[in-house]
């Protein structure tokens, strides 16, 4: 590994929890009267190393110890046992508005935060224009921050935090507050900081954001280190445990005589990563209309055939437990290598309502014209859900169930993700 930016060795943080307020006083005044608390391990023997200029995602359920770990790294909390080594200055956004005085103006808070980071006034003044341009708050920058919206708080917090040239930058969920344009600006700044040698720790429940912006991921479960390694592998492990399978295959016997018709690219239920509440399965996926195996150039009239089945009793039980509508939704996503969704379809949005109690197996067909996509591999992710589009629970989701390869003509001339016909008219210079 390159030069170490962060090192944790058997890091633990213990809290003493009391059922009643008076128990704390009784235990302090009468230490021989017996223990009146129980221990809660927010962190339990966590060890890891992070190299300089690495971008690492930190994931886990609420209460898993993510925020506690970040506060220990920042020095806000002292570990109960173990050691934390941080090489360089740390800049962080742990909670929206933390470190800012709501009674002071935006400008005054920039100088306050810079001073807390150890910068001299002339250093802050040299960075002020860049901070103001990044925050883009206009005249509000001279107003007390108590009048700021949460989005404006986020803008100023990010602008200040990411322009003090930290060695380690820590962002805890605050990115979700800003609008789309501001998020793009922040992600671009992340890349610039990483290229300059800054180590970035990004905490988010948005797993697609983690996968597309980090190299490694650290997964905390119940205060312990569950996994630490390549982002894709760790996120997949987290997803699998987040949606534990309760029934791998429906218990009801269903005939296996259903087969796809005609020439096609055929994908059976293979060893791909699947997760969900169970009770359903995807029998197979078949792609019709491609000219050469699983390769497409764009413009093909494609039909994707999907056959699924489910156990009616299991699915109705899950609907009652999760309090969702007893309606089956079958969907399909096409994703790129970074797991960015290129396009998606589902039966609910297309107006097909499937009563989970009246069916046990169905065949679906999604028909569309294949777009001209940049040369790469693209992955098919079919899914079965229960409920409605905006309120559902996953029965089964399969990552990388099938693969399609884009091989457009004149690939060297590709300018973006998708090639779209256009016409340019050249006119003589205007006098």
C-alpha positions in Angstrom: 0.0 0.0 0.0 1.1 3.6 -0.5 1.8 6.0 2.3 -0.7 5.5 5.2 -3.2 8.3 5.7 -5.3 6.6 8.4 -4.7 3.6 10.6 -7.0 2.1 13.2 -5.9 -0.6 15.6 -8.4 -2.5 17.7 -10.6 0.7 17.9 -13.5 0.5 20.4 -15.9 3.0 21.8 -18.1 2.0 24.7 -21.1 3.9 26.1 -22.7 3.3 29.5 -26.5 3.2 29.1 -28.8 3.7 32.1 -32.5 2.9 32.2 -33.2 5.7 34.7 -31.4 9.0 35.2 -30.9 8.4 39.0 -29.0 5.2 38.3 -26.1 7.2 37.0 -25.9 9.2 40.3 -26.4 6.1 42.5 -23.6 4.3 40.7 -21.2 7.3 41.0 -22.0 7.8 44.7 -22.2 4.2 45.8 -19.7 2.3 43.6 -20.0 -0.9 45.7 -23.8 -1.1 45.4 -23.5 -2.9 42.1 -23.5 -2.0 38.4 -26.6 -0.1 37.2 -25.8 0.3 33.6 -25.2 -1.9 30.6 -22.5 -1.5 28.0 -23.2 -0.5 24.4 -20.3 -1.0 22.0 -20.7 1.6 19.3 -17.3 0.4 17.9 -15.9 -3.0 18.8 -12.2 -3.9 17.9 -12.2 -2.2 14.5 -8.9 -2.3 12.6 -8.0 -1.0 9.1 -5.5 1.0 7.1 -6.3 3.6 4.4 -3.6 4.9 2.0 -3.0 8.4 1.0 -5.1 9.6 -2.0 -7.6 6.7 -1.5 -11.3 7.3 -1.8 -13.2 5.0 0.6 -16.9 4.5 1.1 -18.2 3.7 4.6 -21.5 1.8 4.6 -23.8 0.1 7.1 -27.2 0.3 8.6 -28.3 3.1 10.9 -26.6 2.5 14.3 -23.8 0.4 12.9 -21.1 2.8 14.1 -20.4 4.9 11.0 -20.8 8.3 12.6 -19.0 7.2 15.8 -16.0 6.1 13.7 -15.8 9.4 11.8 -16.0 11.4 15.1 -13.1 9.3 16.5 -11.1 10.0 13.3 -11.8 13.7 13.6 -10.9 13.8 17.3 -14.4 14.7 18.4 -14.6 11.5 20.4 -11.9 9.7 22.3 -11.9 5.9 21.8 -12.4 3.7 24.9 -9.6 1.4 23.8 -7.4 1.0 20.7 -5.5 3.6 18.7 -6.3 5.8 15.7 -3.5 7.4 13.7 -4.2 10.2 11.3 -1.5 11.6 9.1 -2.3 15.2 8.2 -5.1 17.7 8.7 -8.7 16.5 8.7 -11.6 18.5 7.2 -15.1 17.1 7.8 -18.8 17.6 7.4 -20.2 15.3 10.1 -23.5 17.1 10.6 -25.1 19.8 8.6 -24.0 23.1 10.0 -21.7 21.7 12.6 -18.9 24.1 13.3 -20.9 27.1 12.2 -22.4 29.8 14.3 -26.0 30.5 13.2 -25.9 34.1 14.5 -22.8 35.0 12.4 -22.9 35.8 8.7 -21.8 33.4 6.0 -18.6 35.4 5.5 -17.8 35.4 9.2 -18.4 31.6 9.4 -15.9 31.1 6.6 -13.2 32.8 8.7 -14.4 31.0 11.9 -14.1 27.6 10.2 -10.8 28.4 8.6 -9.4 29.5 12.0 -10.6 26.2 13.6 -8.7 24.4 10.8 -5.5 26.2 11.8 -5.4 28.6 8.9 -4.2 32.2 9.3 -6.4 35.1 8.3 -4.4 35.9 5.2 -4.6 32.2 4.1 -8.4 32.3 4.4 -8.5 35.6 2.5 -6.5 34.0 -0.3 -9.1 31.2 -0.6 -12.2 33.4 0.0 -13.0 34.1 -3.7 -12.9 30.3 -4.5 -15.1 29.5 -1.5 -17.7 32.2 -2.5 -17.7 31.1 -6.1 -18.2 27.4 -5.1 -21.0 28.2 -2.6 -22.8 30.6 -5.1 -25.0 32.1 -2.4 -25.2 35.6 -3.8 -26.2 38.3 -1.3 -27.2 35.7 1.3 -23.5 35.3 2.1 -23.7 38.5 4.2 -26.8 37.4 6.1 -26.8 35.5 9.5 -26.8 31.7 8.9 -29.9 31.3 11.0 -31.8 32.5 7.9 -30.2 29.9 5.6 -32.1 26.9 4.2 -30.7 23.4 4.7 -29.5 23.5 1.1 -27.7 26.8 1.6 -26.1 25.4 4.8 -24.8 22.5 2.7 -23.4 24.8 0.0 -21.4 26.9 2.4 -20.3 23.8 4.4 -19.0 22.1 1.3 -17.5 25.1 -0.2 -15.5 25.9 3.0 -14.6 22.3 3.8 -13.3 21.4 0.4 -11.3 24.6 -0.2 -9.0 24.5 2.9 -6.8 21.9 1.2 -7.2 19.1 3.8 -5.1 15.9 3.8 -8.2 13.9 4.8 -11.7 14.9 3.8 -14.7 13.3 5.5 -18.3 13.7 4.3 -21.2 12.1 6.2 -24.4 12.1 4.2 -24.5 15.8 3.8 -24.2 15.5 0.0 -27.8 14.4 -0.3 -29.0 17.9 0.8 -27.7 19.8 -2.3 -29.4 19.9 -5.7 -28.2 17.9 -8.7 -26.1 20.6 -10.1 -24.4 21.3 -6.8 -23.8 17.5 -6.3 -22.0 17.4 -9.7 -19.8 20.3 -8.6 -19.0 18.5 -5.4 -18.1 15.2 -7.1 -15.8 17.1 -9.5 -14.1 18.7 -6.6 -13.7 15.3 -5.0 -11.8 14.1 -8.0 -9.6 17.2 -8.0 -8.8 16.7 -4.3 -8.1 13.0 -4.8 -5.7 13.7 -7.7 -3.9 16.2 -5.5 -3.3 13.5 -2.9 -6.2 14.0 -0.5 -7.8 11.0 1.2 -11.6 11.0 1.0 -14.0 9.1 3.3 -17.6 9.2 2.0 -20.5 8.0 4.1 -23.8 7.5 2.3 -26.8 5.2 2.1 -26.8 5.8 -1.6 -25.0 2.7 -2.7 -24.8 3.7 -6.3 -23.0 6.9 -5.2 -20.6 4.8 -3.2 -19.9 2.4 -6.1 -19.3 5.1 -8.7 -17.1 7.3 -6.5 -15.0 5.1 -4.3 -12.2 2.5 -4.8 -12.7 0.6 -1.6 -15.5 0.3 0.9 -15.7 -0.3 4.6 -18.8 -2.1 5.9 -19.7 -1.8 9.6 -22.2 -4.1 11.2 -23.2 -3.7 14.8 -20.0 -1.7 15.6 -17.7 -4.4 14.1 -15.9 -4.4 10.8 -17.9 -6.8 8.6 -15.9 -6.3 5.4 -13.2 -4.0 3.9 -12.1 -4.3 0.3 -13.0 -3.5 -3.3 -16.1 -1.4 -3.4 -18.2 -3.7 -5.7 -17.6 -6.8 -3.5 -18.3 -5.0 -0.2 -21.4 -3.3 -1.5 -22.7 -6.6 -2.9 -22.1 -8.3 0.5 -24.0 -5.5 2.3 -26.9 -5.7 -0.2 -27.1 -9.4 0.3 -27.3 -9.1 4.1 -29.6 -6.1 3.9 -32.2 -8.1 1.9 -31.7 -11.6 3.4 -33.2 -14.4 1.4 -36.1 -16.1 3.2 -37.0 -18.5 0.4 -34.5 -19.2 -2.4 -37.0 -21.0 -4.6 -40.8 -21.1 -4.3 -42.0 -24.3 -2.6 -44.9 -24.9 -5.0 -43.9 -27.3 -7.8 -44.1 -25.6 -11.2 -43.5 -27.3 -14.6 -40.1 -26.7 -16.1 -41.4 -27.2 -19.6 -41.5 -23.4 -20.4 -38.8 -22.6 -22.9 -38.0 -19.5 -25.0 -39.1 -19.5 -28.6 -37.0 -18.7 -31.6 -33.3 -17.7 -31.8 -32.2 -15.7 -28.8 -29.5 -15.0 -26.3 -30.5 -17.1 -23.3 -29.7 -16.6 -19.6 -30.8 -19.0 -17.0 -31.0 -18.5 -13.2 -27.3 -18.7 -12.7 -24.7 -17.9 -10.0 -25.3 -14.1 -10.2 -25.7 -12.1 -7.0 -29.4 -12.1 -5.9 -31.1 -10.6 -2.9 -34.6 -9.9 -1.6 -37.2 -11.2 0.8 -37.6 -14.4 -1.2 -40.7 -16.3 -2.3 -40.0 -15.7 -6.0 -37.5 -16.5 -8.7 -36.5 -15.5 -12.2 -36.6 -18.6 -14.4 -34.8 -17.2 -17.4 -34.2 -14.2 -19.5 -34.0 -14.3 -23.3 -33.0 -11.5 -25.7 -34.5 -11.7 -29.2 -33.5 -9.5 -32.1 -29.8 -9.2 -31.9 -27.9 -9.9 -35.1 -24.7 -11.5 -33.6 -24.9 -13.3 -30.3 -25.2 -10.8 -27.4 -23.6 -8.0 -29.4 -25.6 -4.9 -30.6 -24.7 -1.9 -32.6 -27.9 0.1 -31.9 -31.1 0.4 -33.8 -32.1 -3.3 -33.4 -35.8 -4.0 -32.6 -35.2 -6.0 -29.4 -37.6 -8.1 -27.3 -36.5 -9.3 -23.9 -38.5 -12.2 -22.6 -38.7 -12.8 -18.9 -40.3 -15.8 -17.1 -40.8 -15.6 -13.4 -42.7 -17.6 -10.7 -43.5 -17.2 -7.1 -45.1 -19.0 -4.2 -48.5 -17.5 -3.6 -48.6 -18.2 0.2 -45.1 -16.8 0.8 -45.8 -13.7 -1.2 -49.1 -13.0 0.6 -47.4 -13.5 3.9 -44.6 -11.0 2.9 -47.3 -8.5 1.8 -48.9 -8.6 5.2 -45.6 -8.3 7.0 -44.4 -5.4 4.9 -47.8 -3.8 4.6 -47.7 -3.4 0.8 -50.2 -4.0 -1.9 -50.6 -7.6 -3.1 -49.4 -6.8 -6.6 -46.4 -8.3 -8.3 -44.1 -5.9 -10.2 -41.6 -7.3 -12.7 -38.9 -5.0 -13.8 -35.7 -4.9 -15.8 -32.7 -2.5 -15.8 -29.8 -2.1 -18.2 -26.7 -0.9 -16.4 -23.1 0.0 -17.3 -19.9 -1.2 -15.6 -20.3 1.6 -13.0 -23.8 0.3 -12.2 -25.3 3.5 -13.6 -28.8 2.9 -15.0 -29.1 3.4 -18.7 -32.7 2.5 -19.0 -35.4 0.6 -17.1 -38.9 -0.9 -17.5 -41.4 -2.3 -15.1 -44.9 -3.8 -15.4 -46.5 -1.4 -12.9 -45.6 1.8 -14.7 -46.8 0.2 -18.0 -50.2 -0.3 -16.5 -50.1 -4.1 -15.9 -51.4 -5.0 -12.4 -50.6 -8.5 -11.5 -52.6 -10.0 -8.5 -50.2 -12.0 -6.5 -53.0 -14.2 -5.2 -54.3 -15.2 -8.6 -51.1 -16.2 -10.4 -48.0 -18.2 -9.7 -45.9 -17.9 -12.8 -45.9 -15.4 -15.7 -44.1 -14.7 -19.0 -43.3 -11.0 -19.8 -42.0 -9.4 -22.9 -40.3 -5.9 -23.0 -40.0 -4.5 -26.6 -37.9 -1.5 -27.5 -35.4 -0.2 -30.0 -31.8 -0.7 -28.8 -30.0 2.7 -28.5 -26.6 3.3 -29.9 -24.4 3.2 -26.8 -20.7 3.8 -26.3 -18.5 0.6 -26.8 -18.7 -1.3 -23.5 -20.3 -4.1 -21.6 -23.8 -3.6 -20.3 -25.6 -5.7 -17.7 -29.2 -6.9 -17.4 -30.7 -6.8 -13.9 -34.2 -8.3 -13.6 -36.2 -7.9 -10.5 -39.5 -9.0 -8.9 -41.1 -6.8 -6.3 -44.3 -6.6 -4.4 -46.5 -3.5 -4.0 -46.5 -0.3 -6.0 -43.7 1.6 -7.8 -43.3 4.1 -4.9 -44.0 1.7 -2.1 -42.7 -1.8 -2.6 -40.5 -4.5 -1.1 -38.0 -6.5 -3.2 -38.8 -10.2 -3.5 -35.8 -10.9 -5.8 -33.2 -8.7 -7.5 -30.5 -10.2 -9.6 -27.4 -8.2 -10.5 -25.5 -9.0 -13.7 -28.0 -11.7 -14.7 -27.1 -11.2 -18.4 -24.5 -9.2 -20.4 -24.9 -7.3 -23.7 -21.9 -5.9 -25.6 -22.1 -2.6 -27.5 -20.1 -2.5 -30.7 -21.2 0.7 -32.5 -19.7 1.6 -35.9 -17.2 4.4 -35.9 -16.7 3.9 -32.1 -13.7 6.3 -32.2 -16.1 9.1 -33.0 -18.3 8.5 -29.9 -18.7 11.7 -27.9 -20.9 10.6 -25.0 -22.9 7.8 -23.5 -25.4 7.6 -26.4 -25.1 8.5 -30.0 -28.1 10.6 -31.3 -28.6 11.7 -34.9 -28.1 15.4 -35.5 -27.6 17.8 -38.3 -25.2 20.8 -38.5 -25.8 23.6 -41.0 -22.8 25.8 -41.8 -23.4 29.4 -42.6 -21.1 32.1 -44.0 -19.6 34.5 -41.5 -22.0 37.3 -40.6 -20.7 40.7 -41.9 
